[in-house]
Amino acid sequence: MANNALFEQEKKNRGKAPASYVSSSSNSSSTESDFSSSDDENAPTVRRTLPPSAKARYLAAKGIIDFAPIADVLATSSSKLLDFACGDGALSRHLAPNVDQIIGIDIDKAAVANYNLRAKNQGLEQNELFAFTCDISKEDEVKSVSELTGLVDVIASALSFHHLADISAACKTLAANFLKPGGWIAVVDLLKNSDTQDIFSAMKSVNKAHDSTDSHSHDHVHHTGGVSALDLKLAFDNAGLASVFIFEYAFEVSVLVPAILIPDRLHQAREGSSTVDAFDRNSKVEVQMPFVLAVGRKPILQR
């Protein structure tokens, strides 16, 4: 395994607290759309107004590229990367300077059309950046699309696995049909722990009460509060991947969360606050949401 500063840093982070909370006042209703970024002076290359999900995808791309074995693979000529659940291409655009060709796949036809329109408007050719509609739970679609894409050196995915009903089956399908022997899969998602699970469960209840039609509604989420490190490890193992590394606190993103969504036990843990009633119901609390990075390599010789 190549030396990598990310490895060493994340080893130090293993024992850190999963989230921290700082009060921040704001008048707002308590729906998911109210989530917004707080200032982050530690990320000077990211605009402070960048929404949390966009900032997370930027940091996801950085984490993937900072993983030395993947950086080495992408540095070779004619490198090819598959962006799974690519959406409109945010992760792809962050990764593009580091790879010769990126192919996106997504179940959402509108997102794929937007992905390809953005690439075209940027003057990119189809052999540089292009996406296909593909439902990887359907064998015929996987077969037809994989014949078009060919095998890739790296499969990357950001903020998508918590939407999957079966992440183990998804990993197995991706590794078997799209990844070259010796290639890598890298997945970044919200790290599930008791804090994130409680917050997003509360958010889901509020959204239902408000009859939310948000495209990212947690009615479409199979893993409320993110994905656990153990689930990712088991999924990678089931896909036959080797050299699996799970970085449980790869990075954090500041999010302003309506105070009524914060569990009482977390308010009580804050210095100077003894109860959730100490907060105005329209105030917000700054939460450092943790993200996990999981990487695994497909063996050159299959078992």
Secondary structure as a PSIPRED ss2 file (coil, helix, strand):
# PSIPRED VFORMAT (PSIPRED V4.0)

   1 M C   1.000  0.000  0.000
   2 A C   1.000  0.000  0.000
   3 N C   1.000  0.000  0.000
   4 N C   1.000  0.000  0.000
   5 A H   0.000  1.000  0.000
   6 L H   0.000  1.000  0.000
   7 F H   0.000  1.000  0.000
   8 E H   0.000  1.000  0.000
   9 Q H   0.000  1.000  0.000
  10 E H   0.000  1.000  0.000
  11 K H   0.000  1.000  0.000
  12 K H   0.000  1.000  0.000
  13 N H   0.000  1.000  0.000
  14 R C   1.000  0.000  0.000
  15 G C   1.000  0.000  0.000
  16 K C   1.000  0.000  0.000
  17 A C   1.000  0.000  0.000
  18 P C   1.000  0.000  0.000
  19 A C   1.000  0.000  0.000
  20 S C   1.000  0.000  0.000
  21 Y E   0.000  0.000  1.000
  22 V E   0.000  0.000  1.000
  23 S E   0.000  0.000  1.000
  24 S E   0.000  0.000  1.000
  25 S C   1.000  0.000  0.000
  26 S C   1.000  0.000  0.000
  27 N C   1.000  0.000  0.000
  28 S C   1.000  0.000  0.000
  29 S C   1.000  0.000  0.000
  30 S C   1.000  0.000  0.000
  31 T C   1.000  0.000  0.000
  32 E H   0.000  1.000  0.000
  33 S H   0.000  1.000  0.000
  34 D H   0.000  1.000  0.000
  35 F C   1.000  0.000  0.000
  36 S E   0.000  0.000  1.000
  37 S E   0.000  0.000  1.000
  38 S C   1.000  0.000  0.000
  39 D C   1.000  0.000  0.000
  40 D C   1.000  0.000  0.000
  41 E C   1.000  0.000  0.000
  42 N C   1.000  0.000  0.000
  43 A C   1.000  0.000  0.000
  44 P C   1.000  0.000  0.000
  45 T C   1.000  0.000  0.000
  46 V C   1.000  0.000  0.000
  47 R C   1.000  0.000  0.000
  48 R C   1.000  0.000  0.000
  49 T C   1.000  0.000  0.000
  50 L C   1.000  0.000  0.000
  51 P C   1.000  0.000  0.000
  52 P H   0.000  1.000  0.000
  53 S H   0.000  1.000  0.000
  54 A H   0.000  1.000  0.000
  55 K H   0.000  1.000  0.000
  56 A H   0.000  1.000  0.000
  57 R H   0.000  1.000  0.000
  58 Y H   0.000  1.000  0.000
  59 L H   0.000  1.000  0.000
  60 A H   0.000  1.000  0.000
  61 A H   0.000  1.000  0.000
  62 K H   0.000  1.000  0.000
  63 G H   0.000  1.000  0.000
  64 I H   0.000  1.000  0.000
  65 I H   0.000  1.000  0.000
  66 D H   0.000  1.000  0.000
  67 F C   1.000  0.000  0.000
  68 A H   0.000  1.000  0.000
  69 P H   0.000  1.000  0.000
  70 I H   0.000  1.000  0.000
  71 A H   0.000  1.000  0.000
  72 D H   0.000  1.000  0.000
  73 V H   0.000  1.000  0.000
  74 L H   0.000  1.000  0.000
  75 A C   1.000  0.000  0.000
  76 T C   1.000  0.000  0.000
  77 S C   1.000  0.000  0.000
  78 S C   1.000  0.000  0.000
  79 S C   1.000  0.000  0.000
  80 K E   0.000  0.000  1.000
  81 L E   0.000  0.000  1.000
  82 L E   0.000  0.000  1.000
  83 D E   0.000  0.000  1.000
  84 F E   0.000  0.000  1.000
  85 A C   1.000  0.000  0.000
  86 C C   1.000  0.000  0.000
  87 G C   1.000  0.000  0.000
  88 D C   1.000  0.000  0.000
  89 G C   1.000  0.000  0.000
  90 A H   0.000  1.000  0.000
  91 L H   0.000  1.000  0.000
  92 S H   0.000  1.000  0.000
  93 R H   0.000  1.000  0.000
  94 H H   0.000  1.000  0.000
  95 L H   0.000  1.000  0.000
  96 A H   0.000  1.000  0.000
  97 P H   0.000  1.000  0.000
  98 N H   0.000  1.000  0.000
  99 V C   1.000  0.000  0.000
 100 D C   1.000  0.000  0.000
 101 Q E   0.000  0.000  1.000
 102 I E   0.000  0.000  1.000
 103 I E   0.000  0.000  1.000
 104 G E   0.000  0.000  1.000
 105 I E   0.000  0.000  1.000
 106 D E   0.000  0.000  1.000
 107 I C   1.000  0.000  0.000
 108 D C   1.000  0.000  0.000
 109 K H   0.000  1.000  0.000
 110 A H   0.000  1.000  0.000
 111 A H   0.000  1.000  0.000
 112 V H   0.000  1.000  0.000
 113 A H   0.000  1.000  0.000
 114 N H   0.000  1.000  0.000
 115 Y H   0.000  1.000  0.000
 116 N H   0.000  1.000  0.000
 117 L H   0.000  1.000  0.000
 118 R H   0.000  1.000  0.000
 119 A H   0.000  1.000  0.000
 120 K H   0.000  1.000  0.000
 121 N H   0.000  1.000  0.000
 122 Q C   1.000  0.000  0.000
 123 G C   1.000  0.000  0.000
 124 L C   1.000  0.000  0.000
 125 E C   1.000  0.000  0.000
 126 Q C   1.000  0.000  0.000
 127 N C   1.000  0.000  0.000
 128 E C   1.000  0.000  0.000
 129 L E   0.000  0.000  1.000
 130 F E   0.000  0.000  1.000
 131 A E   0.000  0.000  1.000
 132 F E   0.000  0.000  1.000
 133 T E   0.000  0.000  1.000
 134 C C   1.000  0.000  0.000
 135 D C   1.000  0.000  0.000
 136 I C   1.000  0.000  0.000
 137 S C   1.000  0.000  0.000
 138 K C   1.000  0.000  0.000
 139 E H   0.000  1.000  0.000
 140 D H   0.000  1.000  0.000
 141 E H   0.000  1.000  0.000
 142 V H   0.000  1.000  0.000
 143 K H   0.000  1.000  0.000
 144 S H   0.000  1.000  0.000
 145 V H   0.000  1.000  0.000
 146 S H   0.000  1.000  0.000
 147 E H   0.000  1.000  0.000
 148 L H   0.000  1.000  0.000
 149 T H   0.000  1.000  0.000
 150 G C   1.000  0.000  0.000
 151 L C   1.000  0.000  0.000
 152 V E   0.000  0.000  1.000
 153 D E   0.000  0.000  1.000
 154 V E   0.000  0.000  1.000
 155 I E   0.000  0.000  1.000
 156 A E   0.000  0.000  1.000
 157 S E   0.000  0.000  1.000
 158 A E   0.000  0.000  1.000
 159 L C   1.000  0.000  0.000
 160 S C   1.000  0.000  0.000
 161 F H   0.000  1.000  0.000
 162 H H   0.000  1.000  0.000
 163 H H   0.000  1.000  0.000
 164 L C   1.000  0.000  0.000
 165 A C   1.000  0.000  0.000
 166 D C   1.000  0.000  0.000
 167 I H   0.000  1.000  0.000
 168 S H   0.000  1.000  0.000
 169 A H   0.000  1.000  0.000
 170 A H   0.000  1.000  0.000
 171 C H   0.000  1.000  0.000
 172 K H   0.000  1.000  0.000
 173 T H   0.000  1.000  0.000
 174 L H   0.000  1.000  0.000
 175 A H   0.000  1.000  0.000
 176 A H   0.000  1.000  0.000
 177 N H   0.000  1.000  0.000
 178 F H   0.000  1.000  0.000
 179 L E   0.000  0.000  1.000
 180 K E   0.000  0.000  1.000
 181 P E   0.000  0.000  1.000
 182 G E   0.000  0.000  1.000
 183 G E   0.000  0.000  1.000
 184 W E   0.000  0.000  1.000
 185 I E   0.000  0.000  1.000
 186 A E   0.000  0.000  1.000
 187 V E   0.000  0.000  1.000
 188 V E   0.000  0.000  1.000
 189 D E   0.000  0.000  1.000
 190 L E   0.000  0.000  1.000
 191 L E   0.000  0.000  1.000
 192 K C   1.000  0.000  0.000
 193 N C   1.000  0.000  0.000
 194 S H   0.000  1.000  0.000
 195 D H   0.000  1.000  0.000
 196 T H   0.000  1.000  0.000
 197 Q H   0.000  1.000  0.000
 198 D H   0.000  1.000  0.000
 199 I H   0.000  1.000  0.000
 200 F H   0.000  1.000  0.000
 201 S H   0.000  1.000  0.000
 202 A H   0.000  1.000  0.000
 203 M H   0.000  1.000  0.000
 204 K H   0.000  1.000  0.000
 205 S H   0.000  1.000  0.000
 206 V H   0.000  1.000  0.000
 207 N H   0.000  1.000  0.000
 208 K H   0.000  1.000  0.000
 209 A H   0.000  1.000  0.000
 210 H C   1.000  0.000  0.000
 211 D C   1.000  0.000  0.000
 212 S C   1.000  0.000  0.000
 213 T C   1.000  0.000  0.000
 214 D C   1.000  0.000  0.000
 215 S C   1.000  0.000  0.000
 216 H C   1.000  0.000  0.000
 217 S C   1.000  0.000  0.000
 218 H H   0.000  1.000  0.000
 219 D H   0.000  1.000  0.000
 220 H H   0.000  1.000  0.000
 221 V C   1.000  0.000  0.000
 222 H C   1.000  0.000  0.000
 223 H C   1.000  0.000  0.000
 224 T C   1.000  0.000  0.000
 225 G C   1.000  0.000  0.000
 226 G C   1.000  0.000  0.000
 227 V E   0.000  0.000  1.000
 228 S C   1.000  0.000  0.000
 229 A H   0.000  1.000  0.000
 230 L H   0.000  1.000  0.000
 231 D H   0.000  1.000  0.000
 232 L H   0.000  1.000  0.000
 233 K H   0.000  1.000  0.000
 234 L H   0.000  1.000  0.000
 235 A H   0.000  1.000  0.000
 236 F H   0.000  1.000  0.000
 237 D H   0.000  1.000  0.000
 238 N H   0.000  1.000  0.000
 239 A C   1.000  0.000  0.000
 240 G C   1.000  0.000  0.000
 241 L C   1.000  0.000  0.000
 242 A E   0.000  0.000  1.000
 243 S E   0.000  0.000  1.000
 244 V E   0.000  0.000  1.000
 245 F E   0.000  0.000  1.000
 246 I E   0.000  0.000  1.000
 247 F E   0.000  0.000  1.000
 248 E E   0.000  0.000  1.000
 249 Y E   0.000  0.000  1.000
 250 A E   0.000  0.000  1.000
 251 F E   0.000  0.000  1.000
 252 E E   0.000  0.000  1.000
 253 V E   0.000  0.000  1.000
 254 S E   0.000  0.000  1.000
 255 V E   0.000  0.000  1.000
 256 L E   0.000  0.000  1.000
 257 V E   0.000  0.000  1.000
 258 P E   0.000  0.000  1.000
 259 A H   0.000  1.000  0.000
 260 I H   0.000  1.000  0.000
 261 L H   0.000  1.000  0.000
 262 I C   1.000  0.000  0.000
 263 P C   1.000  0.000  0.000
 264 D H   0.000  1.000  0.000
 265 R H   0.000  1.000  0.000
 266 L H   0.000  1.000  0.000
 267 H H   0.000  1.000  0.000
 268 Q H   0.000  1.000  0.000
 269 A H   0.000  1.000  0.000
 270 R C   1.000  0.000  0.000
 271 E C   1.000  0.000  0.000
 272 G C   1.000  0.000  0.000
 273 S C   1.000  0.000  0.000
 274 S C   1.000  0.000  0.000
 275 T C   1.000  0.000  0.000
 276 V H   0.000  1.000  0.000
 277 D H   0.000  1.000  0.000
 278 A H   0.000  1.000  0.000
 279 F C   1.000  0.000  0.000
 280 D C   1.000  0.000  0.000
 281 R C   1.000  0.000  0.000
 282 N C   1.000  0.000  0.000
 283 S C   1.000  0.000  0.000
 284 K E   0.000  0.000  1.000
 285 V E   0.000  0.000  1.000
 286 E E   0.000  0.000  1.000
 287 V E   0.000  0.000  1.000
 288 Q E   0.000  0.000  1.000
 289 M E   0.000  0.000  1.000
 290 P E   0.000  0.000  1.000
 291 F E   0.000  0.000  1.000
 292 V E   0.000  0.000  1.000
 293 L E   0.000  0.000  1.000
 294 A E   0.000  0.000  1.000
 295 V E   0.000  0.000  1.000
 296 G E   0.000  0.000  1.000
 297 R E   0.000  0.000  1.000
 298 K C   1.000  0.000  0.000
 299 P C   1.000  0.000  0.000
 300 I C   1.000  0.000  0.000
 301 L C   1.000  0.000  0.000
 302 Q C   1.000  0.000  0.000
 303 R C   1.000  0.000  0.000
